[in-house]
Amino acid sequence: MAFWVFGYGSLLWNPGFEPAEKVRATLKGYHRSFCMLSIHHRGTDDDPGLVLALDEADATCTGLALRVDDEHADDVLAYLRERELVSSAYLEKHVTLHADDGREIEALAYVINPGHVQYCQFDLEKQAQIIAKAVGGRGPNTEYLYNTADLLAELKIPDSDMDWLVTRVRQIAETA
């Protein structure tokens, strides 16, 4: 059985492996949200950033289904677990994606654990203020936002919250 991963945030532009296949796909019952405080990759304990997570909702999230080459499956899974489960804020879930080409794809997805201390729900203005200033081990939080927004635009995946955040974070950066 093929090993697929759902990319909806940084896995879109930096999967960390070469996908054997990519297809645009939608996941029902979740939405893409800056609802996870980042204390490792895009912020610190003292100054956390924000990263995207799949948050359960009466919604859908469109991203990419990424198929992992069979011969690299074990290595990719180990890599993803090290990267995504660094603080246990994400839960590893098997989900059903609906690909644009009509296929149903069983995939691995990383969803937020709403009971975890890193789970948060801030209004867009507070999200922008945090993202504009935070920096972590993998670089500035702004880079994460801009790269994700750019790839969503390239894939023609609309996300009005993401568009608003990009505009607002750029405004904050201009006045800093």
MDAnalysis code that builds the backbone (N, CA, C; Angstrom):
import MDAnalysis as mda
import numpy as np

u = mda.Universe.empty(528, n_residues=176, atom_resindex=np.repeat(np.arange(176), 3), trajectory=True)
u.add_TopologyAttr("name", ["N", "CA", "C"] * 176)
u.add_TopologyAttr("resid", np.arange(1, 177))
u.add_TopologyAttr("resname", ["MET", "ALA", "PHE", "TRP", "VAL", "PHE", "GLY", "TYR", "GLY", "SER", "LEU", "LEU", "TRP", "ASN", "PRO", "GLY", "PHE", "GLU", "PRO", "ALA", "GLU", "LYS", "VAL", "ARG", "ALA", "THR", "LEU", "LYS", "GLY", "TYR", "HIS", "ARG", "SER", "PHE", "CYS", "MET", "LEU", "SER", "ILE", "HIS", "HIS", "ARG", "GLY", "THR", "ASP", "ASP", "ASP", "PRO", "GLY", "LEU", "VAL", "LEU", "ALA", "LEU", "ASP", "GLU", "ALA", "ASP", "ALA", "THR", "CYS", "THR", "GLY", "LEU", "ALA", "LEU", "ARG", "VAL", "ASP", "ASP", "GLU", "HIS", "ALA", "ASP", "ASP", "VAL", "LEU", "ALA", "TYR", "LEU", "ARG", "GLU", "ARG", "GLU", "LEU", "VAL", "SER", "SER", "ALA", "TYR", "LEU", "GLU", "LYS", "HIS", "VAL", "THR", "LEU", "HIS", "ALA", "ASP", "ASP", "GLY", "ARG", "GLU", "ILE", "GLU", "ALA", "LEU", "ALA", "TYR", "VAL", "ILE", "ASN", "PRO", "GLY", "HIS", "VAL", "GLN", "TYR", "CYS", "GLN", "PHE", "ASP", "LEU", "GLU", "LYS", "GLN", "ALA", "GLN", "ILE", "ILE", "ALA", "LYS", "ALA", "VAL", "GLY", "GLY", "ARG", "GLY", "PRO", "ASN", "THR", "GLU", "TYR", "LEU", "TYR", "ASN", "THR", "ALA", "ASP", "LEU", "LEU", "ALA", "GLU", "LEU", "LYS", "ILE", "PRO", "ASP", "SER", "ASP", "MET", "ASP", "TRP", "LEU", "VAL", "THR", "ARG", "VAL", "ARG", "GLN", "ILE", "ALA", "GLU", "THR", "ALA"])
u.atoms.positions = np.array([
    [0.843, -1.194, 0.000],
    [0.000, 0.000, 0.000],
    [0.883, 1.250, 0.000],
    [0.526, 2.231, -0.792],
    [1.318, 3.450, -0.936],
    [1.291, 4.270, 0.356],
    [2.394, 4.928, 0.629],
    [2.543, 5.798, 1.790],
    [2.426, 7.242, 1.310],
    [1.369, 7.910, 1.763],
    [1.103, 9.300, 1.408],
    [1.147, 10.172, 2.657],
    [1.511, 11.418, 2.473],
    [1.531, 12.415, 3.544],
    [0.745, 13.625, 3.043],
    [-0.035, 14.253, 3.935],
    [-0.786, 15.441, 3.564],
    [0.015, 16.676, 3.939],
    [0.320, 17.487, 2.929],
    [1.009, 18.753, 3.151],
    [0.026, 19.901, 3.090],
    [0.007, 20.721, 4.140],
    [-0.911, 21.862, 4.189],
    [-0.208, 23.133, 4.656],
    [1.014, 23.008, 5.183],
    [1.799, 24.141, 5.666],
    [3.207, 24.029, 5.106],
    [4.194, 23.909, 5.988],
    [5.579, 23.864, 5.523],
    [5.892, 22.618, 4.697],
    [5.121, 21.556, 4.864],
    [5.352, 20.374, 4.025],
    [5.046, 20.657, 2.551],
    [4.299, 21.720, 2.275],
    [4.040, 22.110, 0.892],
    [5.324, 22.567, 0.203],
    [6.091, 23.390, 0.875],
    [7.275, 24.001, 0.263],
    [8.592, 23.434, 0.775],
    [8.549, 22.654, 1.837],
    [9.763, 22.053, 2.375],
    [9.441, 20.687, 2.965],
    [9.098, 19.709, 2.111],
    [8.719, 18.408, 2.667],
    [9.885, 17.667, 3.323],
    [11.107, 17.974, 2.926],
    [12.257, 17.290, 3.505],
    [12.561, 15.957, 2.838],
    [11.816, 15.643, 1.804],
    [12.040, 14.437, 1.005],
    [11.520, 14.725, -0.393],
    [11.957, 13.930, -1.341],
    [11.506, 14.105, -2.725],
    [10.263, 13.238, -2.954],
    [9.076, 13.848, -3.053],
    [7.871, 13.045, -3.281],
    [7.928, 12.313, -4.618],
    [7.470, 11.074, -4.621],
    [7.376, 10.296, -5.862],
    [6.215, 10.791, -6.718],
    [5.244, 11.435, -6.055],
    [4.073, 11.972, -6.746],
    [3.461, 13.040, -5.863],
    [2.906, 14.070, -6.504],
    [2.182, 15.128, -5.795],
    [0.841, 15.308, -6.479],
    [-0.208, 15.435, -5.686],
    [-1.517, 15.718, -6.253],
    [-2.269, 16.631, -5.275],
    [-2.941, 17.615, -5.826],
    [-3.751, 18.504, -4.996],
    [-4.889, 17.684, -4.401],
    [-5.151, 17.903, -3.113],
    [-6.167, 17.100, -2.423],
    [-6.805, 17.909, -1.301],
    [-8.002, 17.472, -0.912],
    [-8.773, 18.143, 0.127],
    [-9.063, 17.181, 1.260],
    [-8.979, 17.709, 2.467],
    [-9.302, 16.965, 3.681],
    [-10.531, 17.599, 4.310],
    [-11.557, 16.794, 4.542],
    [-12.781, 17.294, 5.171],
    [-12.671, 17.168, 6.692],
    [-13.309, 18.114, 7.394],
    [-13.374, 18.064, 8.850],
    [-12.253, 18.802, 9.570],
    [-11.410, 19.496, 8.803],
    [-10.289, 20.253, 9.385],
    [-10.105, 21.547, 8.613],
    [-9.484, 22.525, 9.283],
    [-9.054, 23.719, 8.558],
    [-7.617, 24.045, 8.944],
    [-6.926, 24.702, 8.024],
    [-5.550, 25.152, 8.224],
    [-5.616, 26.367, 9.138],
    [-4.821, 26.351, 10.221],
    [-4.910, 27.431, 11.195],
    [-3.570, 27.651, 11.888],
    [-3.226, 28.913, 12.117],
    [-2.054, 29.238, 12.935],
    [-2.461, 29.084, 14.404],
    [-2.589, 27.841, 14.820],
    [-3.095, 27.548, 16.168],
    [-2.079, 26.786, 17.020],
    [-0.817, 26.786, 16.606],
    [0.213, 26.099, 17.384],
    [1.369, 27.041, 17.667],
    [1.642, 27.258, 18.947],
    [2.805, 28.035, 19.334],
    [4.053, 27.244, 18.979],
    [4.991, 27.892, 18.315],
    [6.235, 27.244, 17.898],
    [7.355, 27.679, 18.836],
    [7.872, 26.723, 19.589],
    [8.961, 27.030, 20.531],
    [10.286, 26.440, 20.069],
    [10.267, 25.745, 18.937],
    [11.491, 25.134, 18.414],
    [11.867, 25.718, 17.052],
    [11.000, 25.542, 16.072],
    [11.346, 25.860, 14.689],
    [11.190, 27.336, 14.333],
    [10.136, 28.000, 14.784],
    [9.861, 29.384, 14.374],
    [9.684, 30.330, 15.558],
    [10.172, 29.908, 16.720],
    [10.128, 30.736, 17.916],
    [10.925, 30.058, 19.010],
    [10.836, 30.595, 20.207],
    [11.543, 30.033, 21.363],
    [10.566, 29.924, 22.533],
    [11.021, 29.316, 23.608],
    [10.190, 29.264, 24.823],
    [9.822, 30.666, 25.292],
    [10.791, 31.581, 25.241],
    [10.560, 32.946, 25.722],
    [9.781, 33.815, 24.740],
    [9.897, 33.505, 23.459],
    [9.231, 34.294, 22.426],
    [8.696, 33.358, 21.340],
    [7.600, 32.652, 21.640],
    [7.090, 31.672, 20.680],
    [6.570, 32.315, 19.397],
    [6.725, 31.558, 18.319],
    [6.131, 31.933, 17.050],
    [4.835, 31.160, 16.869],
    [4.306, 31.203, 15.661],
    [3.097, 30.460, 15.329],
    [3.327, 29.650, 14.064],
    [2.864, 28.418, 14.068],
    [2.898, 27.591, 12.868],
    [1.513, 27.014, 12.625],
    [1.341, 26.537, 11.419],
    [0.051, 25.997, 11.017],
    [-0.158, 24.596, 11.561],
    [-1.408, 24.307, 11.816],
    [-1.815, 22.961, 12.187],
    [-3.198, 22.730, 11.600],
    [-3.564, 21.479, 11.515],
    [-4.932, 21.133, 11.141],
    [-5.751, 21.108, 12.413],
    [-6.758, 21.947, 12.464],
    [-7.636, 22.055, 13.627],
    [-9.008, 21.525, 13.212],
    [-9.575, 20.641, 14.023],
    [-10.879, 20.069, 13.679],
    [-11.925, 21.163, 13.583],
    [-12.734, 21.093, 12.535],
    [-13.777, 22.092, 12.303],
    [-14.711, 21.572, 11.227],
    [-15.852, 22.219, 11.131],
    [-16.780, 21.926, 10.033],
    [-16.276, 22.704, 8.821],
    [-15.213, 22.189, 8.229],
    [-14.527, 22.903, 7.154],
    [-13.770, 21.893, 6.298],
    [-13.056, 22.417, 5.320],
    [-12.155, 21.593, 4.515],
    [-10.821, 22.315, 4.389],
    [-9.780, 21.547, 4.153],
    [-8.448, 22.095, 3.939],
    [-7.894, 21.494, 2.657],
    [-7.484, 22.350, 1.749],
    [-6.880, 21.891, 0.509],
    [-5.368, 22.062, 0.599],
    [-4.664, 21.029, 0.173],
    [-3.212, 21.039, 0.169],
    [-2.709, 20.057, -0.865],
    [-1.591, 19.402, -0.549],
    [-1.015, 18.419, -1.462],
    [-0.892, 17.057, -0.791],
    [-1.301, 16.032, -1.512],
    [-0.994, 14.658, -1.112],
    [0.373, 14.343, -1.706],
    [1.292, 13.931, -0.859],
    [2.665, 13.650, -1.268],
    [2.929, 12.162, -1.093],
    [3.194, 11.474, -2.207],
    [3.468, 10.033, -2.122],
    [4.958, 9.816, -1.895],
    [5.244, 8.963, -0.925],
    [6.618, 8.633, -0.577],
    [7.035, 7.394, -1.356],
    [8.198, 7.454, -1.953],
    [8.767, 6.312, -2.666],
    [8.908, 5.139, -1.688],
    [8.449, 3.952, -2.084],
    [8.459, 2.778, -1.202],
    [9.815, 2.509, -0.576],
    [10.879, 2.658, -1.349],
    [12.199, 2.315, -0.824],
    [12.684, 3.292, 0.247],
    [12.039, 4.464, 0.348],
    [12.430, 5.462, 1.349],
    [11.396, 5.623, 2.465],
    [10.362, 4.810, 2.470],
    [9.241, 4.987, 3.394],
    [9.672, 5.001, 4.857],
    [10.490, 4.065, 5.277],
    [10.907, 4.016, 6.682],
    [11.707, 5.251, 7.074],
    [12.630, 5.659, 6.208],
    [13.445, 6.839, 6.489],
    [12.596, 8.105, 6.532],
    [11.661, 8.232, 5.601],
    [10.810, 9.424, 5.568],
    [9.913, 9.470, 6.800],
    [9.344, 8.345, 7.184],
    [8.500, 8.324, 8.376],
    [9.311, 8.722, 9.605],
    [10.508, 8.202, 9.750],
    [11.364, 8.561, 10.890],
    [11.680, 10.058, 10.863],
    [12.001, 10.566, 9.680],
    [12.295, 11.991, 9.527],
    [11.082, 12.845, 9.916],
    [9.904, 12.495, 9.396],
    [8.696, 13.270, 9.693],
    [8.364, 13.242, 11.177],
    [8.524, 12.098, 11.800],
    [8.240, 12.014, 13.237],
    [9.207, 12.877, 14.041],
    [10.472, 12.879, 13.649],
    [11.448, 13.710, 14.357],
    [11.120, 15.190, 14.175],
    [10.716, 15.556, 12.982],
    [10.419, 16.947, 12.654],
    [9.090, 17.417, 13.247],
    [8.048, 16.631, 13.048],
    [6.698, 17.072, 13.391],
    [6.281, 16.762, 14.829],
    [6.873, 15.762, 15.423],
    [6.455, 15.362, 16.777],
    [7.455, 15.812, 17.832],
    [8.231, 16.842, 17.528],
    [9.292, 17.305, 18.411],
    [8.761, 17.673, 19.804],
    [7.544, 18.163, 19.898],
    [7.007, 18.562, 21.207],
    [5.679, 17.885, 21.543],
    [5.241, 16.966, 20.735],
    [3.977, 16.242, 20.933],
    [2.737, 17.124, 20.809],
    [2.873, 18.306, 20.223],
    [1.695, 19.156, 20.005],
    [0.867, 18.644, 18.829],
    [1.530, 17.965, 17.895],
    [0.819, 17.343, 16.782],
    [0.494, 15.897, 17.125],
    [-0.610, 15.440, 16.588],
    [-0.967, 14.028, 16.632],
    [-0.830, 13.482, 15.224],
    [-0.308, 12.290, 15.119],
    [-0.178, 11.627, 13.830],
    [-1.486, 10.886, 13.566],
    [-2.149, 11.237, 12.462],
    [-3.451, 10.635, 12.148],
    [-3.469, 10.128, 10.724],
    [-4.205, 9.051, 10.515],
    [-4.469, 8.572, 9.165],
    [-5.800, 9.169, 8.735],
    [-5.794, 9.811, 7.583],
    [-6.966, 10.521, 7.097],
    [-7.249, 10.121, 5.655],
    [-8.454, 10.432, 5.217],
    [-8.835, 10.192, 3.821],
    [-8.873, 11.516, 3.091],
    [-8.066, 11.609, 2.054],
    [-8.011, 12.805, 1.217],
    [-8.808, 12.569, -0.060],
    [-9.340, 13.636, -0.596],
    [-10.060, 13.580, -1.865],
    [-9.220, 14.360, -2.875],
    [-8.554, 13.613, -3.750],
    [-7.652, 14.216, -4.730],
    [-8.439, 14.869, -5.854],
    [-7.858, 15.915, -6.433],
    [-8.490, 16.604, -7.557],
    [-8.703, 15.682, -8.750],
    [-7.903, 14.611, -8.860],
    [-8.062, 13.686, -9.981],
    [-9.108, 12.594, -9.713],
    [-9.839, 12.717, -8.574],
    [-10.926, 11.793, -8.269],
    [-10.571, 10.657, -7.327],
    [-9.301, 10.441, -7.060],
    [-8.901, 9.363, -6.151],
    [-9.189, 9.714, -4.701],
    [-9.490, 8.678, -3.922],
    [-9.478, 8.793, -2.467],
    [-8.140, 8.248, -2.017],
    [-7.429, 9.025, -1.207],
    [-6.080, 8.664, -0.793],
    [-6.018, 8.600, 0.725],
    [-5.561, 7.474, 1.230],
    [-5.303, 7.350, 2.666],
    [-3.917, 7.935, 2.927],
    [-3.845, 8.895, 3.839],
    [-2.592, 9.607, 4.061],
    [-2.345, 9.836, 5.548],
    [-1.103, 10.097, 5.837],
    [-0.696, 10.491, 7.173],
    [-0.811, 12.008, 7.252],
    [-1.386, 12.510, 8.325],
    [-1.494, 13.957, 8.521],
    [-1.137, 14.281, 9.960],
    [-0.584, 15.462, 10.138],
    [-0.241, 15.936, 11.479],
    [-1.262, 16.984, 11.871],
    [-2.055, 16.654, 12.900],
    [-3.136, 17.524, 13.373],
    [-2.819, 17.985, 14.788],
    [-3.338, 19.119, 15.154],
    [-3.067, 19.683, 16.479],
    [-3.772, 18.877, 17.560],
    [-3.103, 18.745, 18.679],
    [-3.702, 18.175, 19.885],
    [-4.274, 19.356, 20.670],
    [-5.606, 19.541, 20.671],
    [-6.181, 20.721, 21.328],
    [-5.985, 20.739, 22.843],
    [-5.551, 19.635, 23.416],
    [-5.269, 19.595, 24.851],
    [-3.827, 19.936, 25.185],
    [-3.000, 20.187, 24.174],
    [-1.582, 20.467, 24.391],
    [-1.368, 21.939, 24.743],
    [-0.363, 22.209, 25.561],
    [-0.067, 23.569, 26.008],
    [0.287, 24.502, 24.846],
    [0.743, 23.980, 23.716],
    [1.094, 24.824, 22.572],
    [-0.112, 25.172, 21.694],
    [-1.267, 24.589, 21.977],
    [-2.475, 24.909, 21.209],
    [-2.953, 26.297, 21.615],
    [-3.320, 27.093, 20.622],
    [-3.803, 28.443, 20.903],
    [-4.825, 28.842, 19.851],
    [-5.604, 29.826, 20.187],
    [-6.541, 30.405, 19.223],
    [-6.531, 31.907, 19.441],
    [-5.847, 32.607, 18.533],
    [-5.731, 34.055, 18.605],
    [-6.425, 34.667, 17.402],
    [-6.885, 35.918, 17.578],
    [-7.449, 36.612, 16.420],
    [-6.324, 36.928, 15.438],
    [-6.700, 37.306, 14.233],
    [-5.715, 37.510, 13.170],
    [-4.696, 38.599, 13.511],
    [-5.122, 39.654, 14.165],
    [-4.182, 40.732, 14.518],
    [-3.099, 40.217, 15.474],
    [-3.492, 39.461, 16.468],
    [-2.485, 38.918, 17.399],
    [-1.575, 37.926, 16.662],
    [-2.129, 37.124, 15.771],
    [-1.302, 36.221, 14.983],
    [-0.255, 37.011, 14.198],
    [-0.676, 38.088, 13.571],
    [0.244, 38.906, 12.777],
    [1.348, 39.495, 13.649],
    [0.992, 39.982, 14.819],
    [1.985, 40.574, 15.723],
    [3.036, 39.537, 16.140],
    [2.602, 38.314, 16.403],
    [3.525, 37.248, 16.803],
    [4.412, 36.844, 15.631],
    [3.806, 36.579, 14.486],
    [4.546, 36.113, 13.308],
    [5.571, 37.146, 12.859],
    [5.236, 38.423, 12.955],
    [6.135, 39.486, 12.500],
    [7.439, 39.535, 13.283],
    [7.438, 39.046, 14.516],
    [8.607, 39.226, 15.390],
    [9.355, 37.946, 15.746],
    [8.714, 36.808, 15.670],
    [9.311, 35.565, 16.183],
    [10.381, 35.010, 15.245],
    [11.401, 34.420, 15.870],
    [12.480, 33.735, 15.150],
    [12.832, 32.492, 15.946],
    [13.001, 31.365, 15.247],
    [13.363, 30.119, 15.913],
    [14.520, 29.430, 15.230],
    [14.727, 28.182, 15.561],
    [15.841, 27.404, 15.059],
    [15.861, 27.238, 13.551],
    [14.710, 27.323, 12.908],
    [14.647, 27.197, 11.444],
    [14.472, 28.541, 10.748],
    [14.575, 29.618, 11.519],
    [14.514, 30.940, 10.907],
    [13.320, 31.755, 11.351],
    [13.133, 32.907, 10.674],
    [12.052, 33.812, 11.048],
    [10.675, 33.236, 10.749],
    [9.744, 33.577, 11.616],
    [8.360, 33.138, 11.434],
    [7.769, 33.726, 10.154],
    [8.235, 34.913, 9.771],
    [7.748, 35.535, 8.540],
    [8.060, 34.665, 7.321],
    [9.247, 34.050, 7.298],
    [9.632, 33.178, 6.194],
    [8.628, 32.034, 6.042],
    [8.233, 31.438, 7.156],
    [7.252, 30.353, 7.166],
    [5.933, 30.842, 6.559],
    [5.466, 31.994, 7.008],
    [4.212, 32.566, 6.495],
    [4.316, 32.843, 5.002],
    [5.357, 33.564, 4.589],
    [5.473, 33.962, 3.190],
    [5.629, 32.759, 2.266],
    [6.453, 31.792, 2.651],
    [6.648, 30.607, 1.807],
    [5.354, 29.819, 1.651],
    [4.613, 29.683, 2.750],
    [3.346, 28.952, 2.676],
    [2.342, 29.701, 1.801],
    [2.219, 30.988, 2.020],
    [1.279, 31.792, 1.229],
    [1.648, 31.765, -0.252],
    [2.937, 31.856, -0.557],
    [3.377, 31.827, -1.955],
    [3.005, 30.512, -2.626],
    [3.215, 29.408, -1.919],
    [2.909, 28.104, -2.528],
    [1.403, 27.904, -2.669],
    [0.627, 28.366, -1.690],
    [-0.827, 28.279, -1.830],
    [-1.289, 29.083, -3.050],
    [-0.716, 30.259, -3.254],
    [-1.080, 31.073, -4.419],
    [-0.679, 30.366, -5.712],
    [0.514, 29.789, -5.719],
    [0.980, 29.069, -6.914],
    [0.061, 27.894, -7.251],
    [-0.448, 27.228, -6.213],
    [-1.348, 26.092, -6.403],
    [-2.802, 26.516, -6.606],
    [-3.044, 27.826, -6.562],
    [-4.391, 28.389, -6.705],
    [-5.345, 27.853, -5.625],
    [-4.811, 27.813, -4.382],
    [-5.604, 27.408, -3.219],
    [-5.908, 28.682, -2.431],
    [-7.154, 29.157, -2.487],
    [-7.476, 30.396, -1.784],
    [-7.466, 30.214, -0.260],
    [-6.954, 31.227, 0.442],
    [-6.961, 31.231, 1.901],
    [-6.980, 32.692, 2.337],
    [-8.167, 33.219, 2.607],
    [-8.317, 34.647, 2.900],
    [-7.601, 35.044, 4.187],
    [-7.583, 34.179, 5.195],
    [-6.849, 34.491, 6.430],
    [-5.358, 34.622, 6.148],
    [-4.823, 33.715, 5.347],
    [-3.404, 33.750, 4.995],
    [-3.086, 35.038, 4.244],
    [-3.941, 35.412, 3.304],
    [-3.731, 36.649, 2.534],
    [-3.731, 37.864, 3.458],
    [-4.672, 37.900, 4.388],
    [-4.744, 39.022, 5.340],
    [-3.481, 39.075, 6.185],
    [-3.031, 37.917, 6.675],
    [-1.829, 37.875, 7.507],
    [-0.591, 38.356, 6.762],
    [-0.440, 37.954, 5.516],
    [0.714, 38.395, 4.724],
    [0.719, 39.917, 4.617],
    [-0.415, 40.491, 4.270],
    [-0.511, 41.948, 4.139],
    [-0.202, 42.632, 5.456],
    [-0.780, 42.149, 6.527],
    [-0.594, 42.792, 7.840],
    [0.829, 42.623, 8.358],
    [1.411, 41.453, 8.203],
    [2.784, 41.230, 8.675],
    [3.746, 42.116, 7.899],
    [3.533, 42.303, 6.619],
    [4.382, 43.212, 5.829],
    [4.245, 44.653, 6.321],
    [3.029, 45.055, 6.693],
    [2.815, 46.396, 7.248],
    [3.597, 46.554, 8.560],
    [3.532, 45.562, 9.416],
    [4.241, 45.618, 10.698],
    [5.746, 45.698, 10.453],
    [6.239, 44.902, 9.510],
    [7.676, 44.888, 9.207],
    [8.142, 46.252, 8.674],
    [7.308, 46.926, 7.888],
    [7.672, 48.234, 7.330],
    [7.805, 49.298, 8.416],
    [7.052, 49.168, 9.487],
    [7.082, 50.182, 10.550],
    [8.031, 49.821, 11.679],
    [8.646, 48.646, 11.611],
    [9.549, 48.227, 12.709],
    [10.900, 48.884, 12.591],
])
